[in-house]
Amino acid sequence: MYQADDGGLFTSEDLCLKHERVCLHTDEANKLFQEGASLAHALDHYRLGLGFLPETLSDEDCADLKAINKDTQLIISHWQCRDEPGYKPVRIELDGAIFVYGNAGSWSGPYGGKVKLSDLLRYYRDTKRELAARAKRAEGIRA
């Protein structure tokens, strides 16, 4: 068996080295993300460790990922008990999932979990639509 720097065990040296390469690129991608880079930029760096992204992205996906950073707030309605955005992307996981965390009135307090990239994009778009609809309603009330 071959043991990676993070303690993982592999049946071949090649698999162990591949895992360590993914770990290195994931760590570097997360550092970029925490320093304020967009998720698109961080994922480009993550992809270098794999040679590909686990999910296929459309042009719209890529544009949205350029707008998402560590400060982007999301509404994840099935996790929360209020309508305000309360979750933020925190890091890229080794498998390409995104860990999000926050407190939006969940019955159990602050909450976080891994979401697929496609789900994160859906939450981002749903949040944009909801906030735009609220702004439109508020504008109508003021008029």
C-alpha positions in Angstrom: 0.0 0.0 0.0 1.0 3.6 -0.6 0.2 6.3 1.9 -0.5 9.8 0.7 0.5 12.9 2.7 -3.1 13.2 4.1 -3.1 9.6 5.4 -5.1 8.1 2.5 -4.0 4.6 1.4 -3.8 3.5 -2.2 -3.0 0.2 -4.0 -0.6 1.8 -6.4 2.0 4.6 -6.4 0.3 6.2 -9.4 -3.1 6.4 -7.6 -1.4 7.9 -4.6 0.5 10.5 -6.6 -2.7 11.4 -8.5 -4.5 11.9 -5.2 -1.7 14.1 -3.8 -1.8 16.2 -7.0 -5.6 16.7 -6.6 -5.0 17.6 -2.9 -2.3 20.2 -3.8 -4.5 21.8 -6.5 -7.5 21.8 -4.3 -5.6 23.5 -1.5 -4.2 26.1 -3.9 -7.6 26.7 -5.4 -9.1 27.2 -1.9 -6.4 29.7 -1.1 -7.2 31.7 -4.2 -10.9 31.6 -3.3 -10.3 32.7 0.3 -8.2 35.6 -1.0 -11.1 36.8 -3.1 -10.8 35.1 -6.4 -14.0 34.1 -8.2 -15.2 30.5 -8.0 -14.5 30.2 -11.8 -10.9 31.2 -11.2 -10.5 28.8 -8.3 -12.1 26.0 -10.1 -9.8 26.5 -13.1 -6.9 25.9 -10.7 -8.7 22.9 -9.1 -9.2 21.4 -12.6 -5.4 21.4 -13.1 -5.2 18.6 -10.5 -7.8 16.5 -12.3 -7.4 17.5 -15.9 -11.1 18.1 -16.0 -14.1 19.3 -13.9 -16.4 16.6 -12.6 -19.4 18.5 -14.2 -19.9 19.9 -17.7 -20.4 23.6 -17.7 -22.4 25.8 -20.1 -21.4 29.3 -21.1 -24.1 30.6 -18.6 -22.6 28.4 -15.9 -19.1 29.9 -16.5 -20.4 33.4 -16.5 -22.2 32.8 -13.2 -19.2 31.2 -11.6 -17.2 34.3 -12.4 -19.7 36.3 -10.3 -19.6 34.0 -7.3 -17.0 34.6 -4.7 -16.6 33.8 -0.9 -18.9 36.7 -0.1 -21.8 35.7 -2.3 -24.9 35.1 -0.2 -27.3 32.4 -1.2 -30.9 31.4 -0.3 -31.1 27.6 0.1 -34.8 27.4 0.9 -34.8 23.8 2.1 -32.1 24.5 4.7 -33.5 27.7 6.2 -36.4 29.1 8.0 -36.3 32.7 6.7 -36.2 34.3 3.3 -32.9 36.2 3.6 -29.7 34.9 1.9 -27.7 33.3 4.7 -25.3 30.8 3.1 -22.0 31.4 1.5 -19.6 29.2 -0.5 -16.7 28.3 1.7 -14.4 25.9 -0.1 -13.9 23.4 -2.9 -13.9 19.8 -1.7 -11.5 17.2 -3.2 -14.4 15.7 -5.2 -15.2 19.1 -6.8 -18.3 19.7 -4.6 -18.6 23.1 -2.9 -19.0 23.4 0.9 -21.5 26.1 1.8 -22.1 27.4 5.3 -24.2 30.0 7.1 -27.1 30.8 9.4 -30.4 31.7 7.9 -32.7 30.7 10.7 -32.3 26.9 10.5 -34.0 25.2 13.4 -30.6 23.7 14.4 -28.6 27.0 14.1 -25.7 27.5 11.7 -25.5 24.8 9.1 -23.3 23.7 6.3 -22.9 21.0 3.8 -21.4 19.9 0.5 -23.4 20.7 -2.7 -22.8 19.7 -6.3 -21.6 22.6 -8.5 -24.9 22.3 -10.5 -26.9 22.8 -7.3 -24.8 25.8 -6.2 -25.5 27.4 -9.6 -29.2 26.7 -9.2 -29.2 28.3 -5.7 -27.3 31.3 -7.1 -29.8 31.8 -9.9 -32.8 31.3 -7.6 -31.3 33.8 -5.2 -30.7 36.4 -8.0 -34.3 35.9 -9.2 -35.8 36.2 -5.7 -33.8 39.3 -4.9 -34.7 40.9 -8.2 -38.4 40.1 -7.6 -38.2 41.7 -4.2 -36.6 44.8 -5.5 -39.3 45.1 -8.2 -42.1 44.7 -5.6 -40.5 47.2 -3.3 -40.2 49.6 -6.3 -43.8 49.1 -7.0 -44.8 49.9 -3.4 -42.8 53.1 -3.5 -44.2 54.3 -6.8 
